[in-house]
């Protein structure tokens, strides 16, 4: 599964990008501090700096995934997008 977080434009050279998983009211890190976290270490990767690829998805991966981008030098310094993933 590939989840995309597209950055349209930024003047910040290296915007900070984080991915979080929200399931049953609990939030956990997927990608933080430029590395995968938890059980995603062995089965997920970042493509093109912004897209999250999860391999071997199961129903346990059903959740809302939030991509957060922080670009301190930009007019809009932080933005996010929520993507609902349902694994049948």
Secondary structure, 3 states (H helix, E strand, C coil): CEECCCCCCCCCCCCEEEEEEEECCEEEEEEECCEECHHHCCCEEEECCCEEEECCCCHHHCEEEEEEEECCCCCCCEEEEEEEECCC
